Amino acid sequence: MNYVKIPAFGETEFFEDAENKLSSVCFIKNSEEKSFFGYKELYEAEGFTLFEEYLSGSHRFAALRKDDVGVFINYFGGSGDISVVEEKECGYFSYSDKAGAPIYTPAITQPELQDFGLSYAVRLSDGRYLMIDGGGGFEPDSDELFRILSEGTDLETPTVAAWILSHPHSDHYLTFNDFMGRYGDRVKVEKLMFLFPEADDTAHFPTINDQDPRIGDISAVTNFPIMYGLIEKYGIPVFEPHTGQRYKVGDAYIEILASMDDTIHRTKNINASSLIFKMALGGQTVLFTTDGAFSHAQLPERYGKYLKSDILQIPHHGFQSGTAEAEIEGYKLVAPKVCLLPVSDYCAYTFFCTYKKGTRYIMRMDGVEEVISGDGGRTITLPYTPSPEARRETEDKFFRGLDDGGAQTWIFSELSTAREEDSVFSFLNMTIFPTTVYADIFFEESSRIIRFLKIKLSGGCIKILSIFGEEADGNALYFNGDSLKRKGIPENKPFAVRFRSDAPIVISHKDHKESYRSTVNR
């Protein structure tokens, strides 16, 4: 911090660091409301002018300016934290937007997603759009986005009133580069909003320059210069959104609830730097969490019931970011009727999301009438009311997805220890997550039962093994009187085996058909 010495009021727990070349943050724990006013007065004593101040619940915010420097002070009564951000070359105070005549119904379009990625085109009532991220930068993403912007209104030139980039992961911001490179001369982007770290900031975010062999060069070192070059080419004003700031984009009102300000000191996970914001439009509220986490940003503690929103974008594509416990606490506070889930149906219900505790909770939560995922693309007009069939259709997708993954209980009988091949099974795990399978072996004499054989399966793989071999742990529990190690395998005895797993899987035997498999639909 350059203008005021922090901490100034005897605080002992604080963090100070530069977010990038323009902004820095000081985060103070275990503070009091009076310190908020104290820091505001210290900046005013240094010649800063109060530009904006508000109280929302137990959250206080103040914005001050001096020449081209902006200062943003937040106090969160729920968590007892204060953050003080200084930004050079600050454009927040000059931000303005003039809405045109209200001639369209506001709408949110989620383009079709072949896999995952985050892209939302929000149509404002004057026909301009608010863009949120855009996706992974593939040509189909850009083509689809241009089609949406062109066909959604009758404006002569498709216009993006503001383009918000949440964080520098390729499946969120790279479409901006490809889209502007191919369509920049045919559209108008009036403003760009993002708060990114430096391209080589591996100290805070070690994975910022990761390469992806499946996709190509997604490194920030390579792609940030391309982004900045396009910004300069088309003369797009850039604004760095900080926690507490409020923006009016057409008839949409946006409040930044969390940003890199709040998390740069907490974790090296770049998802945690994501912008989280609440939007009011068309008589409804939408909470966009992008890839942020309720736990990293301390949303439940800081905002409480203020998180309540009609529509929720499920964080991090439903893959979970942060802790499941904080997600569930946050979902109860948001209490949405509609959820937006930026993944394909396959990822949402079969391969990934339903196996994350927090995501499964919100999918099944009372009051949630519809979960809208990315198959086929979807546009909803605001205010939006789900159809009477929406809940049933979401339930059908949920259970169908689990069924597509297999079953959690499998039983094979008419086996014999006389045949070595009768102990060899094929295990197929079609989810992305590793899972553990337990096997119980039954004989004619109940005293011979063998329990809790443990088999570990990697995600997305097939594994063939003997349940009596070394790959199966026959003594996995600390104490198991019925373990394979203690009892051994009796010779020439018929047996049956029951397999149990945490996730749906498929188990088969080349010579024997299963006697029973569970149904997930229960």
C-alpha positions as CSV (number, residue, x, y, z in Angstrom):
1,M,0.0,0.0,0.0
2,N,1.4,3.4,-1.0
3,Y,-0.9,6.0,0.6
4,V,-1.8,4.7,4.0
5,K,0.1,2.5,6.5
6,I,-1.8,-0.7,7.0
7,P,-2.5,-2.1,9.6
8,A,-3.1,1.1,11.4
9,F,-5.3,0.1,14.3
10,G,-3.3,-2.6,16.1
11,E,-4.4,-5.6,13.9
12,T,-2.0,-8.5,13.9
13,E,-3.5,-10.8,11.2
14,F,-3.2,-9.2,7.8
15,F,-1.9,-9.9,4.3
16,E,-0.6,-7.5,1.7
17,D,0.4,-8.2,-1.9
18,A,0.2,-7.0,-5.5
19,E,-2.5,-8.6,-7.6
20,N,-1.0,-7.2,-10.8
21,K,0.8,-4.1,-12.1
22,L,-2.2,-1.9,-11.4
23,S,-3.8,-3.2,-8.2
24,S,-2.8,-4.4,-4.7
25,V,-4.8,-5.6,-1.8
26,C,-4.4,-5.6,2.0
27,F,-6.6,-8.1,3.8
28,I,-7.2,-7.7,7.6
29,K,-8.7,-10.5,9.8
30,N,-10.5,-10.1,13.1
31,S,-11.3,-6.5,12.6
32,E,-14.1,-4.2,13.7
33,E,-16.6,-1.9,12.0
34,K,-14.9,1.1,13.5
35,S,-11.7,0.3,11.7
36,F,-13.6,0.5,8.4
37,F,-14.4,4.2,9.2
38,G,-10.9,4.7,10.4
39,Y,-9.3,3.6,7.2
40,K,-11.8,5.7,5.2
41,E,-10.8,8.7,7.3
42,L,-7.0,8.0,6.8
43,Y,-7.5,8.0,3.0
44,E,-9.5,11.2,3.2
45,A,-6.7,12.8,5.2
46,E,-4.4,11.9,2.3
47,G,-6.5,13.8,-0.1
48,F,-8.8,11.1,-1.3
49,T,-12.5,12.0,-2.0
50,L,-15.3,9.7,-1.1
51,F,-17.1,8.6,-4.3
52,E,-19.5,5.9,-3.1
53,E,-20.5,4.3,0.2
54,Y,-23.2,1.9,1.1
55,L,-24.4,-0.6,3.8
56,S,-26.0,-3.9,2.7
57,G,-26.8,-6.1,5.6
58,S,-23.5,-6.3,7.6
59,H,-21.4,-5.5,4.6
60,R,-20.0,-2.0,4.3
61,F,-18.3,-0.6,1.1
62,A,-16.6,2.7,0.3
63,A,-14.9,3.8,-2.9
64,L,-12.5,6.8,-2.8
65,R,-10.5,8.5,-5.5
66,K,-7.5,10.7,-5.9
67,D,-6.3,11.6,-9.4
68,D,-6.2,8.3,-11.2
69,V,-6.0,6.1,-8.1
70,G,-9.0,4.3,-6.7
71,V,-9.3,2.8,-3.2
72,F,-12.0,0.3,-2.3
73,I,-12.7,-0.6,1.3
74,N,-14.9,-3.5,2.4
75,Y,-15.9,-4.5,5.8
76,F,-17.7,-7.8,6.3
77,G,-19.4,-8.0,9.7
78,G,-20.3,-11.6,9.3
79,S,-16.6,-12.7,9.1
80,G,-14.9,-9.7,10.7
81,D,-12.7,-9.0,7.7
82,I,-11.6,-5.8,6.1
83,S,-10.1,-5.6,2.6
84,V,-8.4,-2.4,1.2
85,V,-7.6,-2.3,-2.5
86,E,-5.7,0.3,-4.3
87,E,-5.8,0.5,-8.1
88,K,-3.8,2.8,-10.3
89,E,-5.2,4.1,-13.6
90,C,-8.6,3.2,-12.1
91,G,-11.5,3.5,-14.5
92,Y,-14.3,2.7,-12.1
93,F,-15.1,6.3,-11.4
94,S,-15.5,7.1,-15.1
95,Y,-17.7,4.1,-15.8
96,S,-21.0,4.9,-17.4
97,D,-23.5,3.2,-19.6
98,K,-26.5,4.6,-21.4
99,A,-29.3,2.2,-22.1
100,G,-31.4,2.4,-25.2
101,A,-35.1,2.1,-25.5
102,P,-36.5,-1.1,-23.9
103,I,-37.8,-3.0,-26.9
104,Y,-36.7,-6.6,-26.1
105,T,-37.5,-9.0,-23.4
106,P,-34.4,-9.7,-21.3
107,A,-33.0,-13.2,-21.8
108,I,-30.1,-15.5,-20.9
109,T,-28.7,-17.8,-23.6
110,Q,-26.5,-20.8,-22.7
111,P,-25.0,-22.0,-25.9
112,E,-24.7,-25.7,-26.7
113,L,-21.7,-27.3,-24.9
114,Q,-20.1,-30.4,-26.3
115,D,-18.3,-30.9,-23.0
116,F,-17.9,-28.1,-20.6
117,G,-16.9,-24.4,-20.5
118,L,-18.8,-21.3,-19.4
119,S,-20.6,-19.0,-21.8
120,Y,-23.7,-16.9,-21.2
121,A,-25.1,-14.3,-23.5
122,V,-27.4,-12.0,-21.6
123,R,-29.7,-10.0,-23.8
124,L,-30.6,-6.6,-22.4
125,S,-33.9,-4.9,-23.1
126,D,-32.3,-2.4,-25.5
127,G,-30.9,-5.3,-27.7
128,R,-27.3,-5.1,-26.6
129,Y,-25.7,-8.1,-24.8
130,L,-23.9,-8.7,-21.6
131,M,-21.3,-11.5,-22.3
132,I,-20.1,-13.7,-19.5
133,D,-16.8,-15.5,-20.4
134,G,-17.5,-17.3,-23.7
135,G,-16.0,-20.7,-23.6
136,G,-12.8,-22.5,-24.7
137,G,-11.9,-20.6,-27.9
138,F,-12.8,-23.2,-30.5
139,E,-14.2,-22.1,-33.8
140,P,-17.7,-23.6,-33.1
141,D,-17.8,-21.6,-29.9
142,S,-17.2,-18.3,-31.8
143,D,-19.5,-19.2,-34.6
144,E,-22.3,-20.0,-32.2
145,L,-21.7,-16.8,-30.2
146,F,-21.8,-14.7,-33.4
147,R,-25.1,-16.4,-34.4
148,I,-26.6,-15.7,-31.0
149,L,-25.6,-12.0,-31.0
150,S,-26.7,-11.5,-34.6
151,E,-30.1,-13.3,-34.4
152,G,-31.1,-12.2,-31.0
153,T,-31.8,-8.6,-31.9
154,D,-32.3,-6.4,-35.0
155,L,-29.4,-4.1,-34.2
156,E,-27.5,-3.3,-37.4
157,T,-24.2,-4.2,-35.6
158,P,-24.3,-6.8,-32.9
159,T,-23.3,-5.0,-29.7
160,V,-21.8,-6.3,-26.4
161,A,-22.4,-3.6,-23.8
162,A,-20.0,-5.3,-21.5
163,W,-18.0,-8.5,-21.7
164,I,-17.1,-10.0,-18.3
165,L,-14.2,-12.5,-18.2
166,S,-14.2,-14.3,-14.8
167,H,-10.7,-15.7,-14.6
168,P,-7.9,-16.9,-16.9
169,H,-8.8,-20.5,-17.5
170,S,-9.0,-21.5,-21.1
171,D,-12.5,-22.8,-21.0
172,H,-13.7,-19.3,-19.9
173,Y,-11.7,-16.5,-21.6
174,L,-10.1,-17.9,-24.8
175,T,-13.2,-17.5,-27.0
176,F,-12.7,-13.8,-26.6
177,N,-9.4,-14.1,-28.5
178,D,-10.8,-16.3,-31.3
179,F,-14.1,-14.4,-31.5
180,M,-12.5,-11.0,-31.8
181,G,-9.8,-12.3,-34.1
182,R,-12.5,-13.6,-36.5
183,Y,-15.5,-11.3,-35.9
184,G,-14.0,-8.2,-34.4
185,D,-14.8,-6.1,-37.5
186,R,-18.4,-7.2,-37.5
187,V,-19.4,-6.6,-33.9
188,K,-19.0,-3.8,-31.3
189,V,-17.7,-4.5,-27.8
190,E,-18.2,-1.4,-25.7
191,K,-16.5,-2.5,-22.5
192,L,-14.4,-5.3,-21.1
193,M,-14.3,-6.3,-17.4
194,F,-11.8,-8.6,-15.8
195,L,-9.3,-8.8,-12.9
196,F,-6.5,-11.0,-14.0
197,P,-3.1,-11.7,-12.5
198,E,0.0,-11.2,-14.5
199,A,0.6,-13.7,-17.2
200,D,3.7,-15.2,-15.5
201,D,2.4,-15.0,-11.9
202,T,3.3,-18.6,-11.0
203,A,4.1,-17.5,-7.4
204,H,0.4,-17.0,-6.7
205,F,-1.1,-19.3,-9.3
206,P,1.3,-22.2,-10.2
207,T,-1.0,-23.5,-12.9
208,I,-1.5,-20.3,-14.8
209,N,0.9,-21.4,-17.6
210,D,-0.1,-25.0,-17.8
211,Q,-0.2,-26.6,-21.3
212,D,-2.9,-28.9,-22.4
213,P,-1.8,-31.5,-24.9
214,R,-5.3,-32.3,-25.9
215,I,-6.1,-28.7,-26.8
216,G,-2.8,-26.9,-27.5
217,D,-1.1,-23.9,-26.0
218,I,-3.4,-22.4,-23.4
219,S,-0.7,-20.7,-21.5
220,A,-1.3,-17.2,-20.2
221,V,2.1,-16.2,-21.3
222,T,1.1,-16.9,-24.9
223,N,-2.6,-15.9,-24.8
224,F,-2.6,-12.8,-22.6
225,P,-0.6,-10.8,-25.2
226,I,-3.0,-11.8,-27.9
227,M,-5.9,-10.7,-25.7
228,Y,-4.3,-7.3,-24.9
229,G,-3.4,-6.9,-28.6
230,L,-7.1,-7.3,-29.6
231,I,-8.2,-4.9,-26.9
232,E,-5.8,-2.3,-28.2
233,K,-6.8,-2.9,-31.8
234,Y,-10.5,-2.4,-31.2
235,G,-10.0,0.3,-28.6
236,I,-12.0,-1.5,-25.9
237,P,-12.1,0.2,-22.5
238,V,-11.0,-2.2,-19.7
239,F,-12.4,-2.0,-16.1
240,E,-11.0,-4.1,-13.2
241,P,-13.9,-5.2,-11.1
242,H,-13.2,-5.4,-7.4
243,T,-15.3,-6.8,-4.6
244,G,-18.1,-4.4,-3.5
245,Q,-18.3,-2.5,-6.8
246,R,-21.6,-2.0,-8.5
247,Y,-22.2,-1.6,-12.3
248,K,-25.2,-0.7,-14.4
249,V,-25.1,-2.4,-17.8
250,G,-28.2,-1.4,-19.7
251,D,-31.1,-2.4,-17.4
252,A,-28.9,-5.0,-15.6
253,Y,-27.5,-4.2,-12.2
254,I,-24.4,-6.1,-11.2
255,E,-22.8,-6.3,-7.8
256,I,-19.3,-7.9,-7.4
257,L,-19.5,-10.2,-4.4
258,A,-16.1,-11.8,-4.7
259,S,-12.9,-11.4,-6.7
260,M,-9.2,-12.0,-6.6
261,D,-9.1,-9.4,-3.8
262,D,-10.6,-12.0,-1.4
263,T,-8.7,-15.1,-2.3
264,I,-5.2,-14.3,-3.5
265,H,-3.9,-14.9,0.0
266,R,-6.0,-18.0,0.7
267,T,-5.2,-20.5,-2.1
268,K,-3.1,-21.0,-5.2
269,N,-6.1,-22.4,-7.0
270,I,-6.7,-20.0,-9.9
271,N,-10.4,-20.9,-9.9
272,A,-10.6,-19.1,-6.6
273,S,-9.7,-15.8,-8.3
274,S,-13.0,-16.0,-10.3
275,L,-15.4,-13.1,-10.2
276,I,-18.6,-13.9,-8.4
277,F,-21.5,-11.4,-9.0
278,K,-25.2,-11.0,-8.5
279,M,-27.2,-9.6,-11.4
280,A,-30.7,-8.1,-11.2
281,L,-32.5,-8.1,-14.6
282,G,-36.1,-8.5,-15.8
283,G,-37.5,-8.6,-12.3
284,Q,-35.3,-11.5,-11.1
285,T,-31.9,-12.0,-9.5
286,V,-29.2,-14.3,-10.9
287,L,-26.1,-15.4,-8.9
288,F,-23.2,-16.1,-11.3
289,T,-20.5,-17.9,-9.3
290,T,-18.4,-18.8,-12.5
291,D,-15.6,-21.1,-11.1
292,G,-15.5,-19.5,-7.7
293,A,-16.1,-21.3,-4.4
294,F,-18.4,-20.5,-1.5
295,S,-15.6,-21.5,0.8
296,H,-12.7,-19.6,-0.7
297,A,-14.7,-16.4,-1.0
298,Q,-16.5,-17.0,2.4
299,L,-19.8,-16.2,0.8
300,P,-22.1,-17.7,3.5
301,E,-20.3,-15.9,6.3
302,R,-20.0,-12.6,4.5
303,Y,-23.4,-12.3,2.9
304,G,-25.8,-14.7,4.6
305,K,-29.4,-14.3,3.3
306,Y,-28.3,-11.6,0.9
307,L,-27.2,-14.5,-1.4
308,K,-30.9,-15.3,-2.0
309,S,-31.4,-15.4,-5.8
310,D,-34.0,-16.7,-8.2
311,I,-31.5,-18.3,-10.5
312,L,-28.1,-19.8,-9.6
313,Q,-25.2,-20.7,-11.9
314,I,-23.8,-23.8,-10.2
315,P,-20.1,-23.1,-9.5
316,H,-17.2,-24.6,-11.4
317,H,-19.4,-26.5,-13.8
318,G,-20.7,-28.7,-11.0
319,F,-17.2,-30.1,-10.5
320,Q,-17.0,-28.5,-7.1
321,S,-14.6,-25.8,-6.1
322,G,-13.7,-25.5,-2.4
323,T,-15.6,-27.6,0.2
324,A,-18.8,-29.4,-0.3
325,E,-20.0,-28.3,3.2
326,A,-19.7,-24.6,2.2
327,E,-21.4,-25.2,-1.1
328,I,-24.3,-26.8,0.6
329,E,-24.5,-24.0,3.2
330,G,-24.4,-21.5,0.3
331,Y,-27.1,-23.4,-1.7
332,K,-29.5,-23.2,1.3
333,L,-29.0,-19.4,1.5
334,V,-29.3,-18.9,-2.3
335,A,-32.4,-21.1,-2.4
336,P,-32.8,-20.9,-6.2
337,K,-35.7,-22.2,-8.2
338,V,-33.6,-22.6,-11.4
339,C,-30.0,-23.6,-11.8
340,L,-27.7,-23.1,-14.8
341,L,-25.1,-25.8,-15.1
342,P,-22.5,-25.1,-17.8
343,V,-21.7,-28.7,-18.8
344,S,-23.1,-31.2,-21.3
345,D,-25.8,-33.6,-20.0
346,Y,-23.2,-36.4,-20.1
347,C,-20.8,-34.6,-17.8
348,A,-23.7,-33.4,-15.6
349,Y,-25.4,-36.7,-15.0
350,T,-23.2,-39.6,-16.0
351,F,-19.5,-38.8,-15.9
352,F,-18.9,-36.2,-13.3
353,C,-21.2,-33.8,-11.5
354,T,-23.7,-36.1,-9.7
355,Y,-20.8,-37.7,-7.9
356,K,-19.8,-34.5,-6.2
357,K,-21.6,-34.1,-2.8
358,G,-22.4,-30.4,-3.2
359,T,-23.7,-30.7,-6.8
360,R,-25.8,-33.8,-6.0
361,Y,-27.3,-31.8,-3.2
362,I,-28.4,-28.8,-5.3
363,M,-29.7,-31.1,-8.0
364,R,-32.0,-32.8,-5.5
365,M,-32.6,-29.8,-3.3
366,D,-36.2,-28.9,-2.3
367,G,-37.4,-25.9,-4.2
368,V,-35.1,-26.3,-7.2
369,E,-37.6,-26.8,-10.1
370,E,-35.1,-27.1,-13.0
371,V,-31.5,-27.6,-13.8
372,I,-30.5,-26.3,-17.2
373,S,-27.4,-27.9,-18.6
374,G,-25.6,-27.4,-21.9
375,D,-27.1,-30.0,-24.4
376,G,-28.7,-28.3,-27.4
377,G,-28.3,-24.8,-26.1
378,R,-31.1,-23.0,-24.3
379,T,-32.5,-19.5,-24.0
380,I,-34.7,-18.4,-21.1
381,T,-36.6,-15.1,-21.0
382,L,-36.7,-13.1,-17.8
383,P,-38.7,-13.3,-15.6
384,Y,-38.5,-17.0,-16.1
385,T,-40.9,-19.6,-14.7
386,P,-40.1,-23.3,-15.3
387,S,-42.7,-25.5,-16.9
388,P,-44.8,-27.8,-14.7
389,E,-42.8,-30.7,-16.2
390,A,-39.4,-29.2,-15.5
391,R,-38.8,-30.9,-12.2
392,R,-39.7,-34.3,-13.5
393,E,-37.5,-33.8,-16.6
394,T,-34.6,-32.9,-14.4
395,E,-35.2,-36.0,-12.2
396,D,-35.4,-38.2,-15.3
397,K,-32.0,-36.9,-16.4
398,F,-30.5,-37.4,-13.0
399,F,-31.6,-41.1,-12.6
400,R,-31.0,-41.9,-16.3
401,G,-27.4,-40.6,-15.9
402,L,-26.8,-42.7,-12.9
403,D,-28.2,-45.8,-14.7
404,D,-25.9,-45.1,-17.7
405,G,-22.9,-45.4,-15.3
406,G,-23.9,-48.9,-14.1
407,A,-25.0,-50.2,-10.7
408,Q,-23.6,-50.0,-7.2
409,T,-24.3,-53.7,-6.2
410,W,-23.5,-56.8,-8.3
411,I,-23.9,-60.4,-7.3
412,F,-22.4,-63.5,-9.1
413,S,-23.2,-67.0,-8.1
414,E,-22.5,-70.6,-9.2
415,L,-18.8,-70.0,-9.0
416,S,-16.2,-72.5,-7.7
417,T,-12.8,-72.2,-6.1
418,A,-11.8,-75.3,-8.1
419,R,-11.7,-73.1,-11.2
420,E,-9.1,-70.3,-11.0
421,E,-10.8,-68.4,-13.8
422,D,-14.0,-68.1,-11.7
423,S,-12.3,-65.5,-9.5
424,V,-11.4,-63.2,-12.4
425,F,-13.7,-60.3,-13.1
426,S,-13.8,-57.2,-15.3
427,F,-14.5,-53.9,-13.6
428,L,-15.6,-50.9,-15.6
429,N,-15.7,-47.4,-14.0
430,M,-17.2,-44.9,-16.4
431,T,-17.2,-42.0,-14.1
432,I,-14.2,-39.6,-13.9
433,F,-13.6,-40.3,-10.2
434,P,-11.7,-43.2,-8.6
435,T,-13.9,-45.5,-6.6
436,T,-13.5,-48.3,-4.1
437,V,-15.2,-51.7,-4.5
438,Y,-15.7,-54.1,-1.6
439,A,-16.4,-57.8,-2.2
440,D,-18.0,-60.3,0.2
441,I,-17.5,-64.0,-0.6
442,F,-20.2,-66.5,0.5
443,F,-19.9,-70.3,0.9
444,E,-22.3,-73.1,1.8
445,E,-21.0,-72.9,5.4
446,S,-21.7,-69.5,6.8
447,S,-18.7,-69.6,9.0
448,R,-16.4,-69.5,5.9
449,I,-17.7,-66.1,4.8
450,I,-15.0,-63.6,3.6
451,R,-15.8,-60.0,3.9
452,F,-14.4,-56.6,2.8
453,L,-12.1,-57.5,0.1
454,K,-11.0,-54.1,-1.2
455,I,-10.5,-53.2,-4.8
456,K,-9.5,-49.7,-6.0
457,L,-10.5,-48.5,-9.4
458,S,-9.2,-45.4,-11.2
459,G,-11.7,-43.1,-13.0
460,G,-12.6,-43.8,-16.6
461,C,-11.0,-47.2,-16.9
462,I,-11.5,-50.9,-17.1
463,K,-9.6,-53.3,-14.9
464,I,-9.4,-57.1,-15.0
465,L,-8.2,-59.0,-11.9
466,S,-8.6,-62.0,-9.7
467,I,-10.4,-61.1,-6.5
468,F,-8.2,-63.7,-4.8
469,G,-5.0,-62.1,-6.3
470,E,-2.6,-59.5,-5.1
471,E,-4.5,-56.6,-6.7
472,A,-7.4,-57.1,-4.3
473,D,-6.6,-56.2,-0.7
474,G,-7.8,-59.1,1.4
475,N,-7.0,-57.5,4.8
476,A,-7.9,-53.8,4.2
477,L,-9.7,-53.1,7.5
478,Y,-7.7,-52.6,10.7
479,F,-9.6,-55.5,12.2
480,N,-11.6,-58.0,10.1
481,G,-12.1,-61.4,11.6
482,D,-13.6,-62.5,8.3
483,S,-10.7,-61.3,6.1
484,L,-9.2,-63.3,3.3
485,K,-5.8,-63.2,5.0
486,R,-7.2,-64.8,8.2
487,K,-9.5,-67.4,6.6
488,G,-7.9,-68.3,3.3
489,I,-9.6,-69.8,0.3
490,P,-11.2,-73.3,0.8
491,E,-10.5,-75.8,-2.0
492,N,-13.1,-77.1,-4.4
493,K,-16.0,-75.1,-2.9
494,P,-18.9,-73.4,-4.6
495,F,-19.2,-69.7,-3.8
496,A,-21.0,-66.5,-4.6
497,V,-19.6,-62.9,-4.5
498,R,-21.3,-59.6,-3.8
499,F,-19.6,-56.4,-5.0
500,R,-20.5,-53.0,-3.5
501,S,-19.2,-49.6,-4.7
502,D,-19.7,-46.0,-3.9
503,A,-20.3,-45.1,-7.6
504,P,-22.2,-46.9,-10.3
505,I,-19.9,-49.3,-12.1
506,V,-20.2,-52.3,-14.5
507,I,-18.8,-55.7,-13.4
508,S,-18.8,-58.8,-15.7
509,H,-17.3,-62.3,-16.0
510,K,-16.4,-64.0,-19.2
511,D,-18.2,-67.2,-18.2
512,H,-20.9,-66.2,-15.8
513,K,-23.7,-63.7,-16.0
514,E,-24.5,-61.7,-12.9
515,S,-27.3,-63.1,-10.8
516,Y,-28.3,-59.7,-9.6
517,R,-27.4,-56.0,-10.1
518,S,-29.0,-53.1,-8.2
519,T,-31.0,-50.4,-9.8
520,V,-29.8,-46.9,-9.1
521,N,-33.4,-45.5,-9.4
522,R,-34.3,-45.8,-5.8
